[in-house]
């Protein structure tokens, strides 16, 4: 029995004692009154005996009921104490605690709700720990690289080619840090955003063409071709946010495609929505990887040797959801991936 239970039990015992004392005084007072009535010959002894028997029986029944209630008063409060202790454990960070009430129906529903809440909090804590660990890794790696190559540049015996190579690495790692910081800030802003502001009508077909040109240096280096089929369509949305979606999707397709391959882009104008699909013939993903692609800092390349920081698709999904759209990912390992985005036109 813990400290929280003792005051409740002590109160029950004290209450029973008070009832016992009260009934005892009541019996003594009643006996004295009846004795006086008999002495003064106001009532007959036979009538008094009957009333005394009934009174004693009533008092004993009340006393017995009080004692039984005091002894079993702990039972109705037990579920509340179990719930209170479970909530206390949950507040301390023990997300493995569970309730197992079966009856009545309301208590069973309370158990189910509590257990779901504890499980969700546990998953959130795991994601938070993973986020901190991955963020620390992603942020620390380029800093160490920049520091190392900056120290190497102090060597006066370096050739111009080596010096230029080290400078390029420092610039690339700096760009990586900038991208990481930008994505983290964007994601934080999006997670706290409930509605889309600054919406207006714009030509989404032309926007996609501009994004492809924007990424030209990347796909030209790998000699990647685009197979493009698009309807001419305009939508009402936040233009900058939607452009960020296309940049992330196309950049991923380029990043994971082999050299001399083709990326297929299909934009369809439906009655009230648009559908854009981006298909590559790259490394693809298995089922386990597909389940985690929208998680923060998660990468298909768990060694973290590849480019990217695992935030792009998380940002994409949040933007699409804010616009009341949807995104579907399909992939076959070693064959490629297809991302399909559906957005309302207004």
N, C-alpha and C positions, 0 to 999 in steps of 0.2 A: 504494500500500500504506500503510495507516495504522499508527499506533504499536502497536496491539493485535496486528497480524499479525506484526511484526518479531520479537518474542520467540519465537513459535512456529517461524518459519523458521530462526532462529539455533540453536534447540535441535535441529532436524532435522539441520542441517549438522554441529553438534558431535557428535551421535550417530553420524553417518556416519564422521567422522574417528576417533572412538574405535574403531569397528568395524574401520576400516582399519588402525590402529595395532595393535590386538589380533591381527588376522589376519597382519600382517607379522611380529610377534614370534613367533606360532605357527609360521609357515613357517621362520623362522630357527632356532628351537629344534628343530623336527622335523628339519631338514636337518643340524644339528649332531649330533643323536642318531644318525641313520642313517649319517652319515660315520664316527662313532666305531664303530658296529657293523661297518661294512665293514673299517675299519682293524684291528679286533680279530678279523676273519674269523669273526664270529659268524653273519652272514648273507651270502648271495651277492649280488654286484652286480646280477644280472638281476632278482632279486626286489625289490631296493630300487628299481630304476628303475620297475617297475610300480606299486609303492606310492607312489612320489614323483609319478608322473603322475596317479594317482587323487587323491592328496591335493591336488596343485596345482589340478586341475580342480574339486574340491569347494570349495577356498578361493576360487578365482576366481568360482565360481557364487554363493557366499554374499556375496562382496564386490560382485559385480554387482547382486545382488538388493538389498543394503543401499543401494547408490548410487541405484538406481532408486526404491526406497521413499522415500529422502530427497528425491529430486527431485519425486516426486508426492505426498508427504505432505500437501501443501497442499490437494489436491482434496477428500478426505473432510471436512476441517474448514471448507471454504468455506461450505457452507450454515449452519453454526453461527455463523460470523463475520457472514454476511449477516443472520441472525436477531438476533444480538447488536447489530449496528449499527442495525437497524430498531427494536428495543426502546429503544435509546438515543435515537433520534430521537423515538419516541413519548413517552418520558419528558420530553423537552424541549418537548413541545407541538406537534410536527409530526404532525398527524392525517391528512395526505395520504399518508404512507408506506405502501407496499404490498409484499407478497411475491408471488413468481411461481414457486414451486417446482412442477414438473410430475410429477417422478418421484422416488422411488417413491410409492405411494399414500398412505403415512403423511405424507410431506412435502407432498403436495398438500392433504391434509386440514388440516395445520398452517397452510399458506398461507391456506386459506379461513377458518379460525378467527381467525387474526391479522387478516386484512383486515376481517372482520365486527366484531371488537373495535375496530379503528382507526376504522371508520365510525361505530360507536355512540358512541365517545368524541368524535368530531368533532361529531356531532349534539348530544350533551350539552353540549359547549362552546358551540355556537351557541345552544342554549336558555338556557344560563346567561348568555350575553352579552345575549340578548334580554330575559331576566328582569331583569337589572340595569338595562338601558336603560329598559324600560317602568316598572319600579318607581320609578326616579329621576324619570321624567316624571310618573307618577301622584301621587307624593308632593310633588313640587315645585310643580305647578300650583295646588293649593288653598292652599298656603302663600303663594305669591306673591299670589293673589287676596285672602287674608285680610289680608296686609300692606298691599296697595294700598288696600283699602276702610277699614282701620283708620286709615290716614293721612288719607284723605278726611274721616273723622269729626272730625278736629281742626279742620276749617273751621267757624267759628262762624256763618257765613252760610247754612249748609244749612237747608233747610226741614225740618219734622218728617217729612214724607212721604219726602224723600230720605234722612234719617237712618234712618228705619225700614226703608227699602229696603236700605240698605247693611248694617244690622244683620242683616237676614234673609239676605243673601248670605253674611255671615260665619258665621252659624249653619249654613247649608246646607253651606258648605265645611268647617266643623268636623265636621259629621256625616259628610261624605264621608271625611275623614281618619280618623275613628273607625272607619268601616266598613272602610276599607282596612287599618288596623292589625289589626282583629279578624279579617278574612279571612286575612291573612298569618299571624297566630298560629295560627288554626284549621288552615290548610293545613300549616304546619310540624309541628304536633302530629299531624295525620292521616298525614303522610308517614312519620313515625317510629313510627306505631302499627301493630302486626301483628294484634292481636285486638281484638274489641269487648268492653268491660266494661260493667257496670251494665245488663245486659239484663233485661227483665221483660215480662210480658204487658200490653198496653194496647190500647184501642179506636182503631184507626187511622182509622176513618171519622169519629169524633168529633174526632180530632186535625186532620183536613183541614178540617172545618167551622170549627174555632177559628182556623186559619191564614187562611182566607178572611176571617173577621171581623177578624183582626189587620191585614189589608191593606186594610180597607174605605176608608180615606181616599184611598188611591191609586186604586182602581178607581171610586170615586164621582166623583172629579174628572174622569175621562174618560168618565163615564156608561157604564161597561162592565157588561154583564150576564153572569151565569154560567148555563150549561146543565149541570146536575149530575145525574149518574146513578151512584149508589154502592150496592154491597152493604154490609151491616153485617158487618164483619170485624175480628178482633183478630189481632195478630202478637206474636212474641217478638223484641224488638230494643231498642236503646238509644233511648229515646223522644226525648231532646233532639236526637240526631244525625239521626233520621228527620224530625223537625220542621224542621230546617235544610234538608233536601232539599226539602220542600214549599214552604217560604218562598222559596227561590231559584227554583224552577221557576215558581211562581205570580207572583212579582215580575217575572220576565223576561217572562212572557206578558202581564202588564199593561203593562209598560214598552214593549214593541214592538207593542202593539195600537193601532189607531186609535180615535178617540173613537166612541162609540155602537156598538161592536162586541160580539161575543159570544165568551166563552172556554168551551170545552167540557171538562168534567172527567168521566172515566169510571173507576170503580173496580170491578174484577171479582174476586170471590173464587173462585180456582181450588182444586183439591184440596189441593195442598201449597204453593202460592204465591199471591201477590196481584199484580195488574197494574193500574197506574194510568197513564192517558194524559192529557196536558194539551195541548189544541189551541187555537191562536189563529189569527186572520186578519190578522196584522200584516205587517211588511215582508218576512219570510222570509229565506232565505239561499241562496246558490249553492253548488255543489259544493266550491269552494275554501274557502269560509267554514265549511262543515260539517266539513271535515277538521281545522280548527284550534279548534273551539269548546271543547275541553277543555284547551287549552294555557294556561299561566299568562300572565295579563295580555293575552291576545289578545281583541280586540273586533271585531265585525263592522264597526263604525264606526271605521276606522283613523285617522280624524282626531282621535279622542279627544274629540270635542265632545259626545258623548252621555254619559248617566249610567252609572254602574257602573265597575268596575275590572278586569273580565276574570278574576276569581278564583272567582266564584260557581259556575259549572259544573264547574270543576276540583275544588272542594270537594265538590260533589254526587257526582261520579263516584267520588271516593275513598271517600266514606261508603258508597255503594252497593256498591262492590267489597269493602269490609271486612265487609259483611253478606252476602257471597256472592250478590249480586244483579247485575242488568245494567240498562243504560240505552241506549235507541235513540233517535236523533234523525233526524227526517225533515222536509224543508223544501222549499218551492218559492218562489223569489224573487218578492216582491210579492204572494204569496198566503197565506203563513203557515207556521207550524212546528208539529210535533207531537213531544212528548217522551214516551216510553213507558218506565216503570220497572217492573221485575219484582223482587220480593223474596220470599224463603222465609218461610213463616208461622212457622217455628220455627228 
